[in-house]
Amino acid sequence: MVRVPGAKVALSTASCYPETCTTAFEMAADLGFDGVEVMVWTDPVSQDPDALRALSDRFAMPILAIHAPCLLLTQRVWTTDPWTKLQRAREAAEKLAAPTVVVHPPFRWQREYAREFVTGLARMQDESGVVFAVENMFPWRARGREVAAYLPHWDLLELDVPATTLDLSHTAVSGSDALAVCDALGDRLAHVHLADGAGSNKDEHLVPGRGSQPCAEVLERLAARGYAGCVVLEINTRRAVNRDEREADLAEGLAFARFNLAAEAAT
């Protein structure tokens, strides 16, 4: 007997880059995703909750998560103040009925923000029904040297936060044991970024199954323990030569998620 998975499979708008946020909603609907995670970045539509609500209604695609603008290229999106970014992400999530905000640990140079990150995040979560799911990152490496780019840490097991996002491309870069991390996080695992990586220093975000990460095993393990959070396909399709090729990669990732989340029920 096959268990019907409780987890929803969403498409990150980042998976469609350099296509627009609008195109990502259209592709998600066409391919049969359960919803969308909006990466807030330089696309003005991604920054505008009213525009996002219109897209959600137009394509009948729920917004299941907001990814706060934590990347280097989004340091000036909304504001340069990291706490204001999180407040605006929470406001957008509340307005759009998105249950989760994904956030990265602070950069090392954001020292004041980093000092208050754990306690401040817990306070913000207590003030709202929105879950702030902190994402695992990785050390930066260059010329044989390793740089600790994140504070308090890039490793979720070193962070005392109530909710987390496990990114399987990031475990490839950090050299972490994804299955061990998944197990250790337990109930703190609220959100998953599904992608793959071959273990290089580059954050590859490959289609799941094309790298070295135990993507299938992680999904099977989550299904077996009744995980009901969100699995978000977050892959890199920048090299796709056209929309058909991009959609083929997205469809392959969706099929991978659906298949491996449908774990066999215990008899």
Phi, psi and omega in degrees: 000140180257131178281134173284120186294142176276339182286140173269147179251118183246162176252127172284134176299337178295337181291344183257358180303135012269015172294162184280168175301321179300315179296325179298318177298317180297315179295319180300318179292316182297323186271346176094026173291159179279344182175193187226142164256125182267117171277114179282115181212210190286344175295118184303327180298322181294341182266355190244103181302325179293318178294322179293321177298319179297319178294317180300317179291317183298318185256005181053045181241108176298146173267111188265347178197151171245124176266111181301152182284084185253357184282163178301319183284353179248021183297339180251006179286132183071309182187169174266351181276121186295325180291323177294324175302314182292322177297318180290325176296318178296317179298319178296316180298317179297317181294327184261004181059034175272125186285344191226141167245124176269134181221144175270155169300155180298151169290155185301327183281353177268062193295317180294317177299318181295322181298326184258003191301308186294311181289322180293321179293319178298321179295316180296322180292324179295334183276356187210161173277356180284136178268126174266109184256107184282133186265139173293141177241219185194156174288148175273140181232138178204132177053041177078003180250149178250131182244129176280098188272349186234144174233145358295333179191158174275342186269123181299332181287348177259003183244129180268072179240148187283338183221143186222160171243126177261117179254121186276347168284323181290326176294329177295316181292319184282345184076022180282156174274102188299320180294319179295319178297315179304314181293318184292328180291327178055231182289348177287346180281106185253347192201146181228134169259111183271118177196179181226169178201155183262003177091016177277180177285353183264137176281095195275324182051057178283161171302132181303135184101350181258003179234206186254359184281149181279059185300313180298316183295321177298314180296318179298319181293320178296317179298319182295330180263011174076028179304128182239017177281202183249137172251118186249122175285115181232085184243166179261115178243024184297333183273359177299133185280340179201179183295323180300317180292321178297314180296326178296319177295318180295319179296321178296318178295320178296315179298320178301314181295312181300314184297314186278344174278342180274065182291152177291133177288145178293141180252000000 
